[in-house]
Amino acid sequence: MKNLIFLLLPFSLFSQTYSFATKVMSWQGHDYYVSNQTYTFWGAENHIQNIDTNIHVLSISNSRENNELADSLNYLFGYDVYCWLGGHDTTTEGTYKWMDSTSFNYSNWYCDSLYCEPNGGTDENYIMFNFGDRGKWNDATNINDYFRYLFKVPTPTSTGGGSNGNGNNGGGSVGSGNGNSIGIEENTLNYYRLWDWRGNLIYEGNELNYQNLKGYYVLMTNNVVEKIFVEGY
């Protein structure tokens, strides 16, 4: 089999599931979800609070988080789906704050040669995601605007760390076991299960074939679970 370079990242298969939402990505110690149904802004916040008072509609703190989330949503849905973020300026017009009380120190408002957001005044006080361009923000209403909403929860502790084999002779799974190394995956005697980013099992057996695959996947090698990024051919 042709060698394939890929990146191993920490991942836990046995993470908490939320039946009302779909997992979007794992990033910096958190799992990110998008609701399966649409809500008004306050409907979204009330919905997640009724499930867990420790969770709020999502706040975003930097451009890397914003862009990772936007790209992951596009990969999941195939387009830039509208979503609520947990920000509003209902207390003081023009002064936005997050529902989870974190500092509002980053924004990514849509802007072009004709106009810039936010521009809705007191009629539009709630932040929506993916407006006009991927990952851009807009101020929307709480009346006629119904969108999915985003939230995040701490990623559960990984249940497996990988073995210390060199990945070339069946001596173990790829990498050093810490989930942060570059490895080479070849044909071995290991048993594999491979899921796509939507959670669909796409392969199970003793021989891996990454032909025509590219992007993020979840790989289980002899019950050791890792998130991988396939660079493609």
C-alpha positions as CSV (number, residue, x, y, z in Angstrom):
1,M,0.0,0.0,0.0
2,K,1.2,3.5,-0.7
3,N,2.5,5.4,2.3
4,L,0.4,8.2,3.6
5,I,1.4,11.1,5.8
6,F,-1.2,12.3,8.3
7,L,-1.5,14.2,11.5
8,L,-2.7,12.6,14.7
9,L,-4.6,14.7,17.2
10,P,-6.2,13.8,20.6
11,F,-9.7,12.4,20.4
12,S,-12.1,10.4,22.6
13,L,-14.7,8.2,21.0
14,F,-16.6,7.9,24.3
15,S,-17.6,11.6,24.5
16,Q,-20.9,12.9,25.8
17,T,-23.5,13.0,23.1
18,Y,-26.3,15.5,22.7
19,S,-29.2,14.0,20.7
20,F,-30.6,17.5,19.8
21,A,-27.3,18.6,18.2
22,T,-24.6,17.5,15.8
23,K,-20.9,17.6,16.7
24,V,-19.0,20.1,14.5
25,M,-15.4,19.8,15.8
26,S,-13.0,19.3,18.7
27,W,-10.7,22.2,19.4
28,Q,-8.4,23.2,22.3
29,G,-10.1,21.1,24.9
30,H,-13.7,21.6,23.8
31,D,-16.3,19.8,21.6
32,Y,-18.3,22.2,19.5
33,Y,-22.0,21.4,18.6
34,V,-24.7,22.9,16.3
35,S,-28.4,22.4,17.1
36,N,-30.4,20.3,14.7
37,Q,-33.4,22.6,15.0
38,T,-33.7,26.4,14.5
39,Y,-34.7,28.9,17.2
40,T,-34.9,32.6,17.9
41,F,-31.9,33.9,19.8
42,W,-33.6,33.8,23.2
43,G,-35.2,30.5,22.2
44,A,-31.8,29.1,21.6
45,E,-30.4,30.3,24.9
46,N,-33.4,29.1,26.9
47,H,-33.2,25.7,25.1
48,I,-29.6,25.0,26.1
49,Q,-30.1,26.4,29.6
50,N,-33.0,24.0,30.2
51,I,-30.7,21.1,29.3
52,D,-27.6,22.3,31.3
53,T,-27.3,25.6,33.1
54,N,-23.5,25.5,32.7
55,I,-23.8,25.8,28.9
56,H,-24.7,29.0,26.9
57,V,-24.9,29.7,23.2
58,L,-21.3,30.0,21.9
59,S,-18.9,32.8,22.5
60,I,-15.8,33.2,20.2
61,S,-12.6,34.6,21.5
62,N,-10.2,34.8,18.5
63,S,-9.9,34.5,14.7
64,R,-8.4,31.0,14.8
65,E,-11.4,29.6,16.7
66,N,-13.8,31.5,14.4
67,N,-12.2,30.2,11.2
68,E,-11.8,26.6,12.4
69,L,-15.5,26.6,13.3
70,A,-16.6,28.2,10.0
71,D,-14.6,25.7,7.9
72,S,-15.9,22.7,10.0
73,L,-19.5,23.8,9.6
74,N,-19.0,24.1,5.8
75,Y,-17.5,20.6,5.7
76,L,-20.4,19.2,7.8
77,F,-23.2,20.8,5.8
78,G,-21.6,21.5,2.4
79,Y,-22.5,25.2,2.7
80,D,-22.1,28.1,5.1
81,V,-25.1,27.5,7.4
82,Y,-26.5,30.4,9.5
83,C,-26.1,30.0,13.2
84,W,-26.6,32.0,16.4
85,L,-23.6,33.0,18.5
86,G,-24.3,34.0,22.1
87,G,-23.7,37.7,21.8
88,H,-26.0,40.7,22.0
89,D,-26.2,44.4,22.8
90,T,-29.6,44.6,24.4
91,T,-28.2,46.2,27.6
92,T,-26.3,49.1,25.9
93,E,-26.8,49.7,22.2
94,G,-23.5,49.1,20.3
95,T,-21.8,47.4,23.3
96,Y,-21.9,43.7,22.7
97,K,-21.4,41.0,25.4
98,W,-21.5,37.3,25.6
99,M,-24.1,35.2,27.4
100,D,-21.4,33.2,29.2
101,S,-19.9,36.5,30.6
102,T,-16.5,36.0,28.9
103,S,-14.8,39.2,27.7
104,F,-16.0,40.5,24.3
105,N,-12.5,41.1,22.9
106,Y,-12.9,39.8,19.4
107,S,-15.4,40.3,16.5
108,N,-15.6,39.4,12.9
109,W,-18.4,41.6,11.4
110,Y,-19.3,41.4,7.7
111,C,-18.2,44.5,5.8
112,D,-18.0,45.4,2.1
113,S,-17.8,48.5,-0.1
114,L,-21.5,49.3,0.4
115,Y,-22.1,48.8,4.1
116,C,-20.7,47.2,7.3
117,E,-22.3,45.3,10.1
118,P,-23.6,45.7,12.7
119,N,-26.0,48.3,11.2
120,G,-29.5,47.3,12.6
121,G,-29.6,49.7,15.5
122,T,-32.0,48.8,18.3
123,D,-34.0,46.6,15.9
124,E,-31.2,44.1,15.5
125,N,-29.3,43.1,18.6
126,Y,-28.2,39.5,18.3
127,I,-25.1,38.0,16.6
128,M,-25.6,35.5,13.8
129,F,-22.7,33.6,12.2
130,N,-21.8,33.0,8.5
131,F,-23.5,36.1,7.1
132,G,-22.4,37.3,3.7
133,D,-19.1,35.4,3.8
134,R,-17.8,32.4,5.6
135,G,-17.4,33.1,9.3
136,K,-18.6,36.7,9.1
137,W,-21.0,38.1,11.7
138,N,-24.3,40.0,11.4
139,D,-26.7,41.6,13.9
140,A,-30.2,40.0,13.6
141,T,-33.6,40.2,15.3
142,N,-35.2,38.0,17.9
143,I,-38.5,38.0,16.2
144,N,-38.4,36.7,12.6
145,D,-34.9,35.2,12.6
146,Y,-34.7,31.5,13.3
147,F,-31.3,29.8,13.1
148,R,-29.5,26.8,14.5
149,Y,-27.3,27.7,17.4
150,L,-23.7,26.8,18.4
151,F,-22.4,25.7,21.8
152,K,-19.3,24.0,23.2
153,V,-18.6,21.7,26.1
154,P,-15.3,20.4,27.6
155,T,-13.9,17.4,25.8
156,P,-14.0,14.3,28.0
157,T,-10.6,12.8,28.9
158,S,-9.3,10.5,26.2
159,T,-9.8,6.8,27.0
160,G,-6.7,5.7,25.0
161,G,-3.3,7.1,24.1
162,G,-1.9,4.8,21.4
163,S,1.0,2.4,21.5
164,N,4.7,3.1,20.8
165,G,5.1,1.1,17.6
166,N,6.8,2.6,14.6
167,G,3.9,2.0,12.3
168,N,6.0,0.2,9.7
169,N,6.0,-3.4,10.7
170,G,2.9,-4.2,12.7
171,G,4.7,-3.3,16.0
172,G,1.9,-0.9,17.1
173,S,-0.2,2.0,16.1
174,V,1.2,5.1,14.5
175,G,2.9,7.8,16.5
176,S,4.4,8.0,20.0
177,G,1.1,7.6,21.8
178,N,0.7,11.2,22.8
179,G,-1.6,12.0,19.8
180,N,0.6,14.9,18.6
181,S,3.1,13.3,16.2
182,I,3.4,12.9,12.5
183,G,3.2,9.3,11.5
184,I,3.2,7.0,8.5
185,E,0.3,4.5,8.2
186,E,1.1,1.3,6.3
187,N,-0.5,-2.1,5.9
188,T,-0.2,-3.9,9.3
189,L,-1.8,-6.7,11.2
190,N,-3.8,-4.2,13.3
191,Y,-7.6,-4.0,13.1
192,Y,-9.0,-0.6,12.0
193,R,-12.3,1.2,12.1
194,L,-12.5,4.6,10.3
195,W,-15.3,7.1,10.7
196,D,-15.9,10.3,8.7
197,W,-16.4,13.6,10.5
198,R,-20.2,13.1,10.5
199,G,-19.8,9.9,12.5
200,N,-20.4,7.4,9.7
201,L,-18.4,4.2,9.8
202,I,-16.7,4.0,6.3
203,Y,-14.2,1.2,6.8
204,E,-13.7,-1.8,9.2
205,G,-11.0,-4.4,8.7
206,N,-7.3,-5.2,8.6
207,E,-6.2,-3.1,5.6
208,L,-6.5,0.7,5.3
209,N,-6.9,2.4,1.9
210,Y,-7.0,6.2,2.0
211,Q,-7.5,6.5,-1.7
212,N,-9.7,9.5,-2.6
213,L,-10.0,10.5,1.1
214,K,-9.1,14.0,2.3
215,G,-9.9,15.9,5.5
216,Y,-10.7,14.9,9.1
217,Y,-11.5,11.4,10.2
218,V,-11.7,9.3,13.4
219,L,-9.5,6.3,13.4
220,M,-9.6,3.4,15.9
221,T,-6.6,1.1,15.8
222,N,-7.1,-1.9,18.2
223,N,-9.4,0.1,20.4
224,V,-7.1,3.2,20.4
225,V,-9.0,6.2,19.1
226,E,-7.4,9.2,17.3
227,K,-8.6,12.1,15.2
228,I,-6.6,12.2,12.0
229,F,-6.2,14.7,9.1
230,V,-5.6,13.0,5.8
231,E,-3.6,15.3,3.5
232,G,-4.7,13.3,0.4
233,Y,-2.7,12.2,-2.6
